[in-house]
Amino acid sequence: MDASSGIIGAMFMISNSLLYPVIIILLGLVAWSIISIGQFLSEYASRNRDVTKLKAGCSDATRCIQERDYKKAAEALTTSGSNDLLRDFLDDIAECLKENKFSVEAEKLLQDYELKITKELEKARLVVKLGPMFGLMGTLIPLGPALMGLSTGNIQQLVTNLVVAFSTTVLGLLTGGIAYAILIIKKRWYTQDLSDMEYVVEVLK
């Protein structure tokens, strides 16, 4: 009986000691969400996909490559980007053309940008999972002290712990919801960007 009580007491103590770290992590996730909303709106404002401009740039670049004028081909590409990610990719492709290394570097560059896109979405994917998880932890941890307060008639302890429990639930769901919305929209954006990148590589081959 004593051993059992000791184990339960240790579990209770360890669980309670996690409450403040969980709250701090949730506040950090809320801060990340606010920053991410700002970055998302900034990226949304800067995105202006122009397929006609991209196709015209690729057409000009292809013609210049056939004429062995790699410098003009690079210039045609660098002016046809419609957002930051695609513009960076076209700049890198243009450098490959200037150095006459397109056939060697193009596929590698495409794979590097796929990894870059995956890395960009990783944080949102993590927060989608971690937000509700830490919110649930923040909900369950205070329930032990709340029930103890109820059993001893300490209403103040009960109310305080329930407030913490409900607040952490809301914060966890809020951060998870924001991250999920950002993830879904950015995934669509970057899938389209990747399609444009693959189009450029195929046209210039």
Rosetta constraint file for C-alpha pairs under 8 A:
AtomPair CA 1 CA 5 HARMONIC 6.13 0.50
AtomPair CA 2 CA 6 HARMONIC 6.08 0.50
AtomPair CA 3 CA 7 HARMONIC 6.21 0.50
AtomPair CA 4 CA 8 HARMONIC 6.23 0.50
AtomPair CA 5 CA 9 HARMONIC 5.96 0.50
AtomPair CA 6 CA 10 HARMONIC 6.08 0.50
AtomPair CA 7 CA 11 HARMONIC 6.18 0.50
AtomPair CA 8 CA 12 HARMONIC 6.10 0.50
AtomPair CA 9 CA 13 HARMONIC 6.11 0.50
AtomPair CA 10 CA 14 HARMONIC 6.09 0.50
AtomPair CA 11 CA 15 HARMONIC 5.99 0.50
AtomPair CA 12 CA 16 HARMONIC 6.14 0.50
AtomPair CA 12 CA 144 HARMONIC 7.84 0.50
AtomPair CA 13 CA 17 HARMONIC 6.13 0.50
AtomPair CA 14 CA 18 HARMONIC 6.57 0.50
AtomPair CA 15 CA 19 HARMONIC 7.14 0.50
AtomPair CA 15 CA 141 HARMONIC 6.22 0.50
AtomPair CA 16 CA 141 HARMONIC 6.16 0.50
AtomPair CA 16 CA 142 HARMONIC 7.39 0.50
AtomPair CA 17 CA 21 HARMONIC 7.90 0.50
AtomPair CA 18 CA 22 HARMONIC 6.10 0.50
AtomPair CA 18 CA 141 HARMONIC 7.87 0.50
AtomPair CA 19 CA 23 HARMONIC 6.25 0.50
AtomPair CA 19 CA 137 HARMONIC 7.95 0.50
AtomPair CA 19 CA 138 HARMONIC 6.34 0.50
AtomPair CA 19 CA 141 HARMONIC 6.38 0.50
AtomPair CA 19 CA 142 HARMONIC 7.56 0.50
AtomPair CA 20 CA 24 HARMONIC 6.11 0.50
AtomPair CA 21 CA 25 HARMONIC 6.13 0.50
AtomPair CA 22 CA 26 HARMONIC 6.16 0.50
AtomPair CA 22 CA 134 HARMONIC 6.20 0.50
AtomPair CA 22 CA 137 HARMONIC 7.28 0.50
AtomPair CA 22 CA 138 HARMONIC 6.28 0.50
AtomPair CA 23 CA 27 HARMONIC 6.20 0.50
AtomPair CA 23 CA 138 HARMONIC 6.82 0.50
AtomPair CA 23 CA 168 HARMONIC 7.07 0.50
AtomPair CA 24 CA 28 HARMONIC 6.18 0.50
AtomPair CA 25 CA 29 HARMONIC 6.19 0.50
AtomPair CA 25 CA 134 HARMONIC 7.76 0.50
AtomPair CA 26 CA 30 HARMONIC 6.20 0.50
AtomPair CA 26 CA 131 HARMONIC 7.03 0.50
AtomPair CA 26 CA 134 HARMONIC 6.77 0.50
AtomPair CA 26 CA 135 HARMONIC 7.26 0.50
AtomPair CA 26 CA 168 HARMONIC 7.38 0.50
AtomPair CA 26 CA 171 HARMONIC 6.68 0.50
AtomPair CA 26 CA 172 HARMONIC 6.60 0.50
AtomPair CA 27 CA 31 HARMONIC 6.26 0.50
AtomPair CA 27 CA 171 HARMONIC 7.91 0.50
AtomPair CA 28 CA 32 HARMONIC 6.19 0.50
AtomPair CA 29 CA 33 HARMONIC 6.10 0.50
AtomPair CA 29 CA 127 HARMONIC 7.32 0.50
AtomPair CA 29 CA 131 HARMONIC 7.06 0.50
AtomPair CA 29 CA 175 HARMONIC 6.36 0.50
AtomPair CA 30 CA 34 HARMONIC 6.35 0.50
AtomPair CA 30 CA 171 HARMONIC 7.10 0.50
AtomPair CA 30 CA 174 HARMONIC 7.96 0.50
AtomPair CA 30 CA 175 HARMONIC 5.87 0.50
AtomPair CA 31 CA 35 HARMONIC 6.31 0.50
AtomPair CA 32 CA 36 HARMONIC 5.93 0.50
AtomPair CA 33 CA 37 HARMONIC 6.12 0.50
AtomPair CA 33 CA 175 HARMONIC 6.06 0.50
AtomPair CA 33 CA 178 HARMONIC 6.59 0.50
AtomPair CA 33 CA 179 HARMONIC 6.92 0.50
AtomPair CA 34 CA 38 HARMONIC 6.55 0.50
AtomPair CA 35 CA 39 HARMONIC 6.31 0.50
AtomPair CA 36 CA 40 HARMONIC 5.87 0.50
AtomPair CA 37 CA 41 HARMONIC 6.15 0.50
AtomPair CA 37 CA 182 HARMONIC 7.89 0.50
AtomPair CA 38 CA 42 HARMONIC 6.18 0.50
AtomPair CA 39 CA 43 HARMONIC 6.10 0.50
AtomPair CA 40 CA 44 HARMONIC 6.04 0.50
AtomPair CA 40 CA 182 HARMONIC 7.26 0.50
AtomPair CA 41 CA 45 HARMONIC 6.15 0.50
AtomPair CA 42 CA 46 HARMONIC 6.38 0.50
AtomPair CA 43 CA 47 HARMONIC 6.18 0.50
AtomPair CA 46 CA 83 HARMONIC 6.58 0.50
AtomPair CA 46 CA 84 HARMONIC 7.81 0.50
AtomPair CA 47 CA 82 HARMONIC 6.78 0.50
AtomPair CA 47 CA 83 HARMONIC 5.05 0.50
AtomPair CA 47 CA 84 HARMONIC 7.68 0.50
AtomPair CA 48 CA 82 HARMONIC 5.45 0.50
AtomPair CA 48 CA 83 HARMONIC 6.17 0.50
AtomPair CA 49 CA 82 HARMONIC 5.02 0.50
AtomPair CA 49 CA 83 HARMONIC 6.74 0.50
AtomPair CA 50 CA 54 HARMONIC 6.40 0.50
AtomPair CA 50 CA 82 HARMONIC 5.88 0.50
AtomPair CA 51 CA 55 HARMONIC 6.08 0.50
AtomPair CA 52 CA 56 HARMONIC 6.06 0.50
AtomPair CA 53 CA 57 HARMONIC 6.06 0.50
AtomPair CA 53 CA 80 HARMONIC 5.55 0.50
AtomPair CA 53 CA 81 HARMONIC 7.90 0.50
AtomPair CA 54 CA 58 HARMONIC 6.17 0.50
AtomPair CA 54 CA 77 HARMONIC 7.91 0.50
AtomPair CA 54 CA 80 HARMONIC 4.93 0.50
AtomPair CA 54 CA 81 HARMONIC 6.58 0.50
AtomPair CA 54 CA 82 HARMONIC 7.77 0.50
AtomPair CA 55 CA 59 HARMONIC 6.03 0.50
AtomPair CA 56 CA 60 HARMONIC 6.17 0.50
AtomPair CA 56 CA 80 HARMONIC 7.74 0.50
AtomPair CA 57 CA 61 HARMONIC 6.05 0.50
AtomPair CA 57 CA 76 HARMONIC 5.19 0.50
AtomPair CA 57 CA 77 HARMONIC 5.33 0.50
AtomPair CA 57 CA 79 HARMONIC 7.23 0.50
AtomPair CA 57 CA 80 HARMONIC 5.33 0.50
AtomPair CA 58 CA 62 HARMONIC 5.99 0.50
AtomPair CA 58 CA 76 HARMONIC 7.32 0.50
AtomPair CA 58 CA 77 HARMONIC 6.38 0.50
AtomPair CA 58 CA 80 HARMONIC 8.00 0.50
AtomPair CA 58 CA 200 HARMONIC 6.43 0.50
AtomPair CA 58 CA 203 HARMONIC 6.81 0.50
AtomPair CA 58 CA 204 HARMONIC 7.12 0.50
AtomPair CA 59 CA 63 HARMONIC 6.29 0.50
AtomPair CA 59 CA 203 HARMONIC 7.94 0.50
AtomPair CA 60 CA 64 HARMONIC 6.23 0.50
AtomPair CA 60 CA 73 HARMONIC 6.74 0.50
AtomPair CA 60 CA 76 HARMONIC 6.17 0.50
AtomPair CA 61 CA 65 HARMONIC 6.11 0.50
AtomPair CA 61 CA 72 HARMONIC 7.12 0.50
AtomPair CA 61 CA 73 HARMONIC 3.95 0.50
AtomPair CA 61 CA 74 HARMONIC 6.80 0.50
AtomPair CA 61 CA 75 HARMONIC 8.00 0.50
AtomPair CA 61 CA 76 HARMONIC 5.57 0.50
AtomPair CA 61 CA 77 HARMONIC 6.35 0.50
AtomPair CA 61 CA 204 HARMONIC 7.48 0.50
AtomPair CA 62 CA 66 HARMONIC 6.28 0.50
AtomPair CA 62 CA 73 HARMONIC 6.95 0.50
AtomPair CA 62 CA 203 HARMONIC 7.25 0.50
AtomPair CA 62 CA 204 HARMONIC 5.70 0.50
AtomPair CA 63 CA 67 HARMONIC 6.41 0.50
AtomPair CA 63 CA 73 HARMONIC 7.73 0.50
AtomPair CA 64 CA 68 HARMONIC 6.15 0.50
AtomPair CA 64 CA 69 HARMONIC 5.05 0.50
AtomPair CA 64 CA 70 HARMONIC 6.40 0.50
AtomPair CA 64 CA 72 HARMONIC 6.25 0.50
AtomPair CA 64 CA 73 HARMONIC 5.09 0.50
AtomPair CA 65 CA 69 HARMONIC 5.65 0.50
AtomPair CA 65 CA 70 HARMONIC 5.66 0.50
AtomPair CA 65 CA 73 HARMONIC 6.13 0.50
AtomPair CA 69 CA 73 HARMONIC 6.43 0.50
AtomPair CA 70 CA 74 HARMONIC 6.09 0.50
AtomPair CA 70 CA 97 HARMONIC 5.61 0.50
AtomPair CA 70 CA 98 HARMONIC 5.50 0.50
AtomPair CA 70 CA 100 HARMONIC 7.37 0.50
AtomPair CA 71 CA 75 HARMONIC 6.35 0.50
AtomPair CA 71 CA 97 HARMONIC 7.35 0.50
AtomPair CA 71 CA 98 HARMONIC 5.65 0.50
AtomPair CA 72 CA 76 HARMONIC 6.14 0.50
AtomPair CA 73 CA 77 HARMONIC 6.39 0.50
AtomPair CA 73 CA 94 HARMONIC 7.41 0.50
AtomPair CA 73 CA 97 HARMONIC 7.34 0.50
AtomPair CA 74 CA 78 HARMONIC 6.25 0.50
AtomPair CA 74 CA 91 HARMONIC 7.85 0.50
AtomPair CA 74 CA 93 HARMONIC 7.61 0.50
AtomPair CA 74 CA 94 HARMONIC 4.23 0.50
AtomPair CA 74 CA 95 HARMONIC 7.06 0.50
AtomPair CA 74 CA 97 HARMONIC 6.16 0.50
AtomPair CA 74 CA 98 HARMONIC 6.60 0.50
AtomPair CA 75 CA 79 HARMONIC 6.55 0.50
AtomPair CA 75 CA 94 HARMONIC 7.24 0.50
AtomPair CA 76 CA 80 HARMONIC 6.80 0.50
AtomPair CA 77 CA 81 HARMONIC 7.34 0.50
AtomPair CA 77 CA 90 HARMONIC 5.94 0.50
AtomPair CA 77 CA 91 HARMONIC 7.40 0.50
AtomPair CA 77 CA 94 HARMONIC 6.47 0.50
AtomPair CA 78 CA 87 HARMONIC 6.82 0.50
AtomPair CA 78 CA 90 HARMONIC 5.70 0.50
AtomPair CA 78 CA 91 HARMONIC 5.51 0.50
AtomPair CA 78 CA 94 HARMONIC 6.74 0.50
AtomPair CA 80 CA 87 HARMONIC 7.58 0.50
AtomPair CA 80 CA 90 HARMONIC 7.97 0.50
AtomPair CA 81 CA 86 HARMONIC 5.61 0.50
AtomPair CA 81 CA 87 HARMONIC 4.34 0.50
AtomPair CA 81 CA 90 HARMONIC 6.72 0.50
AtomPair CA 82 CA 86 HARMONIC 6.68 0.50
AtomPair CA 82 CA 87 HARMONIC 6.55 0.50
AtomPair CA 83 CA 87 HARMONIC 5.82 0.50
AtomPair CA 84 CA 88 HARMONIC 6.09 0.50
AtomPair CA 85 CA 89 HARMONIC 6.33 0.50
AtomPair CA 85 CA 193 HARMONIC 7.53 0.50
AtomPair CA 86 CA 90 HARMONIC 6.14 0.50
AtomPair CA 86 CA 193 HARMONIC 6.31 0.50
AtomPair CA 86 CA 196 HARMONIC 7.82 0.50
AtomPair CA 86 CA 197 HARMONIC 7.06 0.50
AtomPair CA 87 CA 91 HARMONIC 6.12 0.50
AtomPair CA 88 CA 92 HARMONIC 6.29 0.50
AtomPair CA 89 CA 93 HARMONIC 6.18 0.50
AtomPair CA 89 CA 109 HARMONIC 8.00 0.50
AtomPair CA 89 CA 113 HARMONIC 7.61 0.50
AtomPair CA 89 CA 197 HARMONIC 7.35 0.50
AtomPair CA 90 CA 94 HARMONIC 5.92 0.50
AtomPair CA 91 CA 95 HARMONIC 6.36 0.50
AtomPair CA 92 CA 96 HARMONIC 6.47 0.50
AtomPair CA 92 CA 109 HARMONIC 7.87 0.50
AtomPair CA 93 CA 97 HARMONIC 6.34 0.50
AtomPair CA 93 CA 102 HARMONIC 7.14 0.50
AtomPair CA 93 CA 106 HARMONIC 6.86 0.50
AtomPair CA 93 CA 109 HARMONIC 7.85 0.50
AtomPair CA 94 CA 98 HARMONIC 6.24 0.50
AtomPair CA 95 CA 99 HARMONIC 6.29 0.50
AtomPair CA 96 CA 100 HARMONIC 5.90 0.50
AtomPair CA 96 CA 101 HARMONIC 4.95 0.50
AtomPair CA 96 CA 102 HARMONIC 4.96 0.50
AtomPair CA 96 CA 105 HARMONIC 6.74 0.50
AtomPair CA 96 CA 106 HARMONIC 7.62 0.50
AtomPair CA 97 CA 101 HARMONIC 6.08 0.50
AtomPair CA 97 CA 102 HARMONIC 5.43 0.50
AtomPair CA 101 CA 105 HARMONIC 5.96 0.50
AtomPair CA 102 CA 106 HARMONIC 5.36 0.50
AtomPair CA 103 CA 107 HARMONIC 7.88 0.50
AtomPair CA 103 CA 205 HARMONIC 7.13 0.50
AtomPair CA 104 CA 108 HARMONIC 7.69 0.50
AtomPair CA 105 CA 109 HARMONIC 5.94 0.50
AtomPair CA 106 CA 110 HARMONIC 6.19 0.50
AtomPair CA 106 CA 201 HARMONIC 6.62 0.50
AtomPair CA 107 CA 111 HARMONIC 6.29 0.50
AtomPair CA 107 CA 201 HARMONIC 7.80 0.50
AtomPair CA 108 CA 112 HARMONIC 6.18 0.50
AtomPair CA 109 CA 113 HARMONIC 6.30 0.50
AtomPair CA 110 CA 114 HARMONIC 6.34 0.50
AtomPair CA 110 CA 197 HARMONIC 7.17 0.50
AtomPair CA 110 CA 198 HARMONIC 7.31 0.50
AtomPair CA 111 CA 115 HARMONIC 6.36 0.50
AtomPair CA 112 CA 116 HARMONIC 6.17 0.50
AtomPair CA 113 CA 117 HARMONIC 6.08 0.50
AtomPair CA 114 CA 118 HARMONIC 6.24 0.50
AtomPair CA 114 CA 194 HARMONIC 7.28 0.50
AtomPair CA 115 CA 119 HARMONIC 6.08 0.50
AtomPair CA 116 CA 120 HARMONIC 6.16 0.50
AtomPair CA 117 CA 121 HARMONIC 6.39 0.50
AtomPair CA 117 CA 190 HARMONIC 6.78 0.50
AtomPair CA 118 CA 122 HARMONIC 6.16 0.50
AtomPair CA 119 CA 123 HARMONIC 7.57 0.50
AtomPair CA 121 CA 125 HARMONIC 6.31 0.50
AtomPair CA 121 CA 183 HARMONIC 6.49 0.50
AtomPair CA 121 CA 186 HARMONIC 7.61 0.50
AtomPair CA 121 CA 187 HARMONIC 7.40 0.50
AtomPair CA 122 CA 126 HARMONIC 6.16 0.50
AtomPair CA 123 CA 127 HARMONIC 6.26 0.50
AtomPair CA 124 CA 128 HARMONIC 6.15 0.50
AtomPair CA 124 CA 179 HARMONIC 5.05 0.50
AtomPair CA 124 CA 180 HARMONIC 6.86 0.50
AtomPair CA 124 CA 182 HARMONIC 7.13 0.50
AtomPair CA 124 CA 183 HARMONIC 5.72 0.50
AtomPair CA 125 CA 129 HARMONIC 6.69 0.50
AtomPair CA 125 CA 179 HARMONIC 7.20 0.50
AtomPair CA 125 CA 180 HARMONIC 7.33 0.50
AtomPair CA 125 CA 183 HARMONIC 6.81 0.50
AtomPair CA 126 CA 130 HARMONIC 5.87 0.50
AtomPair CA 127 CA 131 HARMONIC 5.33 0.50
AtomPair CA 127 CA 175 HARMONIC 6.98 0.50
AtomPair CA 127 CA 176 HARMONIC 5.85 0.50
AtomPair CA 127 CA 179 HARMONIC 6.03 0.50
AtomPair CA 128 CA 132 HARMONIC 7.28 0.50
AtomPair CA 128 CA 175 HARMONIC 7.35 0.50
AtomPair CA 128 CA 176 HARMONIC 4.30 0.50
AtomPair CA 128 CA 177 HARMONIC 6.96 0.50
AtomPair CA 128 CA 179 HARMONIC 5.47 0.50
AtomPair CA 128 CA 180 HARMONIC 5.59 0.50
AtomPair CA 129 CA 133 HARMONIC 6.40 0.50
AtomPair CA 129 CA 176 HARMONIC 6.85 0.50
AtomPair CA 130 CA 134 HARMONIC 5.96 0.50
AtomPair CA 130 CA 172 HARMONIC 7.95 0.50
AtomPair CA 130 CA 176 HARMONIC 7.39 0.50
AtomPair CA 131 CA 135 HARMONIC 6.03 0.50
AtomPair CA 131 CA 171 HARMONIC 7.63 0.50
AtomPair CA 131 CA 172 HARMONIC 4.34 0.50
AtomPair CA 131 CA 173 HARMONIC 6.30 0.50
AtomPair CA 131 CA 174 HARMONIC 7.75 0.50
AtomPair CA 131 CA 175 HARMONIC 5.54 0.50
AtomPair CA 131 CA 176 HARMONIC 4.82 0.50
AtomPair CA 132 CA 136 HARMONIC 6.00 0.50
AtomPair CA 132 CA 169 HARMONIC 7.36 0.50
AtomPair CA 132 CA 172 HARMONIC 4.50 0.50
AtomPair CA 132 CA 173 HARMONIC 5.22 0.50
AtomPair CA 132 CA 175 HARMONIC 7.78 0.50
AtomPair CA 132 CA 176 HARMONIC 5.98 0.50
AtomPair CA 133 CA 137 HARMONIC 6.36 0.50
AtomPair CA 133 CA 172 HARMONIC 7.18 0.50
AtomPair CA 134 CA 138 HARMONIC 6.02 0.50
AtomPair CA 134 CA 168 HARMONIC 7.88 0.50
AtomPair CA 134 CA 172 HARMONIC 6.27 0.50
AtomPair CA 135 CA 139 HARMONIC 6.19 0.50
AtomPair CA 135 CA 168 HARMONIC 4.99 0.50
AtomPair CA 135 CA 169 HARMONIC 4.47 0.50
AtomPair CA 135 CA 170 HARMONIC 7.19 0.50
AtomPair CA 135 CA 171 HARMONIC 6.50 0.50
AtomPair CA 135 CA 172 HARMONIC 4.03 0.50
AtomPair CA 135 CA 173 HARMONIC 6.83 0.50
AtomPair CA 136 CA 140 HARMONIC 6.20 0.50
AtomPair CA 136 CA 168 HARMONIC 7.50 0.50
AtomPair CA 136 CA 169 HARMONIC 6.03 0.50
AtomPair CA 136 CA 172 HARMONIC 7.40 0.50
AtomPair CA 137 CA 141 HARMONIC 5.98 0.50
AtomPair CA 138 CA 142 HARMONIC 6.98 0.50
AtomPair CA 138 CA 164 HARMONIC 7.43 0.50
AtomPair CA 138 CA 165 HARMONIC 5.77 0.50
AtomPair CA 138 CA 168 HARMONIC 5.23 0.50
AtomPair CA 138 CA 169 HARMONIC 6.77 0.50
AtomPair CA 139 CA 143 HARMONIC 7.02 0.50
AtomPair CA 139 CA 164 HARMONIC 7.27 0.50
AtomPair CA 139 CA 165 HARMONIC 3.92 0.50
AtomPair CA 139 CA 166 HARMONIC 6.26 0.50
AtomPair CA 139 CA 167 HARMONIC 8.00 0.50
AtomPair CA 139 CA 168 HARMONIC 6.05 0.50
AtomPair CA 139 CA 169 HARMONIC 5.82 0.50
AtomPair CA 140 CA 144 HARMONIC 7.52 0.50
AtomPair CA 140 CA 165 HARMONIC 6.81 0.50
AtomPair CA 141 CA 165 HARMONIC 7.61 0.50
AtomPair CA 142 CA 146 HARMONIC 6.11 0.50
AtomPair CA 142 CA 161 HARMONIC 5.13 0.50
AtomPair CA 142 CA 162 HARMONIC 6.88 0.50
AtomPair CA 142 CA 164 HARMONIC 6.93 0.50
AtomPair CA 142 CA 165 HARMONIC 5.92 0.50
AtomPair CA 143 CA 147 HARMONIC 6.02 0.50
AtomPair CA 143 CA 161 HARMONIC 6.69 0.50
AtomPair CA 143 CA 162 HARMONIC 6.93 0.50
AtomPair CA 143 CA 165 HARMONIC 7.16 0.50
AtomPair CA 144 CA 148 HARMONIC 6.31 0.50
AtomPair CA 145 CA 149 HARMONIC 6.08 0.50
AtomPair CA 145 CA 157 HARMONIC 7.39 0.50
AtomPair CA 145 CA 158 HARMONIC 7.29 0.50
AtomPair CA 145 CA 161 HARMONIC 6.88 0.50
AtomPair CA 146 CA 150 HARMONIC 6.23 0.50
AtomPair CA 146 CA 157 HARMONIC 6.16 0.50
AtomPair CA 146 CA 158 HARMONIC 4.21 0.50
AtomPair CA 146 CA 159 HARMONIC 7.31 0.50
AtomPair CA 146 CA 160 HARMONIC 7.83 0.50
AtomPair CA 146 CA 161 HARMONIC 5.39 0.50
AtomPair CA 146 CA 162 HARMONIC 6.61 0.50
AtomPair CA 147 CA 151 HARMONIC 6.16 0.50
AtomPair CA 147 CA 158 HARMONIC 6.80 0.50
AtomPair CA 148 CA 152 HARMONIC 6.34 0.50
AtomPair CA 148 CA 158 HARMONIC 7.85 0.50
AtomPair CA 149 CA 153 HARMONIC 5.95 0.50
AtomPair CA 149 CA 154 HARMONIC 4.61 0.50
AtomPair CA 149 CA 155 HARMONIC 6.37 0.50
AtomPair CA 149 CA 156 HARMONIC 7.77 0.50
AtomPair CA 149 CA 157 HARMONIC 5.35 0.50
AtomPair CA 149 CA 158 HARMONIC 5.17 0.50
AtomPair CA 150 CA 154 HARMONIC 5.87 0.50
AtomPair CA 150 CA 155 HARMONIC 6.34 0.50
AtomPair CA 150 CA 157 HARMONIC 7.91 0.50
AtomPair CA 150 CA 158 HARMONIC 5.93 0.50
AtomPair CA 154 CA 158 HARMONIC 6.50 0.50
AtomPair CA 155 CA 159 HARMONIC 6.09 0.50
AtomPair CA 156 CA 160 HARMONIC 6.10 0.50
AtomPair CA 157 CA 161 HARMONIC 6.19 0.50
AtomPair CA 158 CA 162 HARMONIC 6.19 0.50
AtomPair CA 159 CA 163 HARMONIC 6.16 0.50
AtomPair CA 160 CA 164 HARMONIC 6.46 0.50
AtomPair CA 161 CA 165 HARMONIC 6.13 0.50
AtomPair CA 162 CA 166 HARMONIC 6.14 0.50
AtomPair CA 163 CA 167 HARMONIC 6.01 0.50
AtomPair CA 164 CA 168 HARMONIC 6.16 0.50
AtomPair CA 165 CA 169 HARMONIC 6.40 0.50
AtomPair CA 166 CA 170 HARMONIC 6.37 0.50
AtomPair CA 167 CA 171 HARMONIC 6.30 0.50
AtomPair CA 168 CA 172 HARMONIC 6.02 0.50
AtomPair CA 169 CA 173 HARMONIC 6.23 0.50
AtomPair CA 170 CA 174 HARMONIC 5.96 0.50
AtomPair CA 171 CA 175 HARMONIC 6.17 0.50
AtomPair CA 172 CA 176 HARMONIC 6.15 0.50
AtomPair CA 173 CA 177 HARMONIC 5.95 0.50
AtomPair CA 174 CA 178 HARMONIC 6.22 0.50
AtomPair CA 175 CA 179 HARMONIC 6.08 0.50
AtomPair CA 176 CA 180 HARMONIC 6.05 0.50
AtomPair CA 177 CA 181 HARMONIC 6.25 0.50
AtomPair CA 178 CA 182 HARMONIC 6.25 0.50
AtomPair CA 179 CA 183 HARMONIC 5.96 0.50
AtomPair CA 180 CA 184 HARMONIC 6.17 0.50
AtomPair CA 181 CA 185 HARMONIC 6.38 0.50
AtomPair CA 182 CA 186 HARMONIC 5.93 0.50
AtomPair CA 183 CA 187 HARMONIC 5.85 0.50
AtomPair CA 184 CA 188 HARMONIC 6.50 0.50
AtomPair CA 185 CA 189 HARMONIC 6.36 0.50
AtomPair CA 186 CA 190 HARMONIC 6.03 0.50
AtomPair CA 187 CA 191 HARMONIC 5.97 0.50
AtomPair CA 188 CA 192 HARMONIC 6.33 0.50
AtomPair CA 189 CA 193 HARMONIC 6.29 0.50
AtomPair CA 190 CA 194 HARMONIC 5.97 0.50
AtomPair CA 191 CA 195 HARMONIC 6.20 0.50
AtomPair CA 192 CA 196 HARMONIC 6.30 0.50
AtomPair CA 193 CA 197 HARMONIC 6.22 0.50
AtomPair CA 194 CA 198 HARMONIC 6.16 0.50
AtomPair CA 195 CA 199 HARMONIC 6.17 0.50
AtomPair CA 196 CA 200 HARMONIC 6.28 0.50
AtomPair CA 197 CA 201 HARMONIC 6.38 0.50
AtomPair CA 198 CA 202 HARMONIC 6.13 0.50
AtomPair CA 199 CA 203 HARMONIC 6.07 0.50
AtomPair CA 200 CA 204 HARMONIC 6.17 0.50
AtomPair CA 201 CA 205 HARMONIC 6.17 0.50
